[in-house]
Amino acid sequence: MQISIEKFQNSDAQRCIDIRVHCLKESNQTPKKIQRISEYFFSSLPERTYFVAKQGDLIVWRGCYKGNKIYGLFIDPIYQGQWIWAILLDTLESEIKKLGYTEISLKANARAKIFYERHGFICTQTETPNKNLMKKNI
């Protein structure tokens, strides 16, 4: 499987939104939260740097960062379990390191926490079982 990591383009927006909606539906989020995804996504574009992971022309993952914080690594559920997240995460870490940061932080749910720990992150705080603050020195 050939995966490419690319900087977000405006033409990627709808697919990125669709992936996020899919993830919210899988985690049984409220319809109200799902309805606000498009607005939230577009409002975050000026302040965050987005990247997408593509298999051919199809976006299968998307993620972003602001400063030294990683936000929203979301996958098309069909591609779960294929370690594409690690390729995208490596790219985000590299970009953040270029900015001069020496630490990265993110929040992870209980399921994702395991994957981030395998990638060198340490849980520094648990707000709820599905909201863990993770940090990593780079």
C-alpha positions, -999 to 999 in steps of 0.1 A, spaced: 0 0 0 15 33 -11 8 62 13 17 98 7 16 126 33 7 160 19 -1 194 32 -38 201 32 -54 217 2 -88 234 1 -100 207 -22 -94 182 7 -119 199 30 -150 178 24 -132 144 27 -115 156 59 -150 165 73 -165 132 62 -137 113 80 -144 132 112 -181 127 109 -176 89 104 -154 88 136 -180 107 156 -208 84 145 -187 54 155 -182 68 190 -219 75 193 -216 113 195 -247 135 196 -262 147 163 -257 183 175 -219 177 177 -219 161 143 -237 190 128 -211 215 140 -181 196 125 -180 215 92 -182 249 109 -155 239 135 -132 225 108 -133 257 86 -129 279 117 -97 260 126 -80 263 92 -64 297 98 -48 288 131 -38 251 125 -15 234 100 -33 204 84 -18 173 67 -35 144 50 -24 109 43 -35 96 9 -36 62 -7 -35 72 -43 -59 101 -45 -80 91 -16 -75 108 18 -75 81 45 -62 101 75 -60 137 85 -42 155 113 -31 189 123 -10 209 148 -9 243 163 24 253 180 35 221 197 0 206 201 -13 179 178 -50 179 171 -74 156 154 -57 125 140 -87 109 124 -89 79 101 -114 66 76 -126 35 96 -119 12 67 -81 19 71 -79 13 109 -52 -11 120 -28 -3 91 -3 19 110 -9 48 86 -14 69 117 23 64 126 35 78 92 13 109 96 23 113 133 60 112 123 53 140 98 36 162 123 63 156 148 90 165 123 71 197 113 68 207 150 104 200 157 114 223 127 96 251 146 120 247 175 98 229 200 113 201 221 80 187 234 47 176 218 14 172 235 -20 158 225 -51 145 240 -61 109 234 -91 87 241 -86 53 259 -82 34 226 -57 58 210 -37 61 242 -22 27 236 -10 36 201 5 69 213 24 51 241 39 28 215 51 59 197 69 73 228 42 94 244 36 94 281 3 100 298 8 129 321 -28 135 331 -61 117 329 -92 140 329 -116 111 321 -109 76 308 -114 90 273 -94 122 278 -58 116 285 -31 143 281 -1 128 264 34 143 260 66 134 242 100 149 241 114 154 206 
